[in-house]
Amino acid sequence: MKLSEIKVAVNKTLGRRFWLVEVAPAYEYKDGVRTDNLVGYRYTVTLPDKNFEKIGVKVPGDPVVTEINGYVEVRFRGLEVTPYQSGRDIALSAKAESIEILDKKG
């Protein structure tokens, strides 16, 4: 079985709350090389249910917010988390169909 075939239980692994702290453009990669083709945005969220760990979630389309002062509580639709190997470590990759702002803080 390949790591990419493993399905992660999102709520158990990441918790139920997501606090958006950063937004950055996400570009297409071909053969391991970044292209200039913008494919969406990477939303870095902190996970208050998991000791404030962080994870980046790639979402297609225009950004829902471009500037954050503090944090913004968000919800993802169609969130998928996949493990992958990075050197000797196992890391997580995340993508979602869309993102919705729930509550502004900070």
Disulfide bonds with the S-S distance in Angstrom:
none
